[in-house]
Amino acid sequence: MSIDHLISLLALCIPLILSVTGAAIRICSKLEKISVALGSMTTKSECAVNRMDCPALQKKSFNRQRSRSAASRSPASAARRSNSTARR
């Protein structure tokens, strides 16, 4: 194998190795971000306990009444009501 062949082989392999290495580094950093996000998530039982302890959610009936009345006054619900009425 001559020196020219060896140099051309290295010239082909080095960019390939660098691009594969760069892709592997990007994949590893994204996997690390995903694992950090998954580690900070709460379980369903922890979420239920937090909801029970939340003072803003203690008055459930008030929140339901408020959301229903707010929804009935929204422009989207008014448009649905006008579309559902029969036109003559």
N, C-alpha and C positions, 0 to 999 in steps of 0.2 A: 504494500500500500504506500503510495507516494505521499509526500508532504502536501501536495495540492489537493489530493482527495481528502486527506485528513482535515485540512483547513475548511474545505467546502462542507464537509460533514458537520464540523463544529459550527459553521455559520448557519446551517439549517437547524441544528438541534438546540442551540442556545435560545433563540427567540421562542421556540416551542416550549422549552422548559420554563422560561420566564412567564409566558402567558398561562401555563397550567398552574404554576406556583401562585401567580396573582389571583387566578380564579379560586384556588383553594383558600387563600387568605380571605377573600371576600365572602365565600361561603361560611367559613368558620366565624367570621365576625357577625354575620347575620344569625347564625345558630346561637351564638352567645347572647345576642339581643333577645332572641325568642325565649331562651331559657331563663333570662332575667325577668322577662314579662310573665312567663308562666309561674315563676317562683313568687312573684308579688301578688298573684291572683288569690282571692279568698275562696274557700270551699263553700258549698251550699249551706252547710250548717253554720259557718261563721257569718255568712250573709244574713241568714235568718235571725241570728242573735243580734246582729247590728241593727236590723230593721225593728226588732222588738224594743231595743233600747233607744231608738231615735225619737226624740220628743216631737219632731215635725210630723211623724207618722202615727202619733198616738190617737189623733182625732180622725179616724178613718171615715166615719159617716160624713163629716164636714167636707173632707176632700172629695168624696164621691159626689155630693150635692153640688159642690162648686164646679167640678169638672163637667157634670151634665149640663148645668145652666150655661157655662161658658161655651160648651160645644154647640148648644142650641142657638146661640147668638152669633156663631161664626159665619163668615161670608160663604164658606163652602157648604154648610148645612142649609143656609138660606137658598143657595143655588139648587141644591138637591130638592128642597121642598117645592121650589117654583117649577122645576123640571118634572116632578112627579104629579103635579096637578094636571087634570085633563084640560086641554085647550079646545075651545068650540069655534 
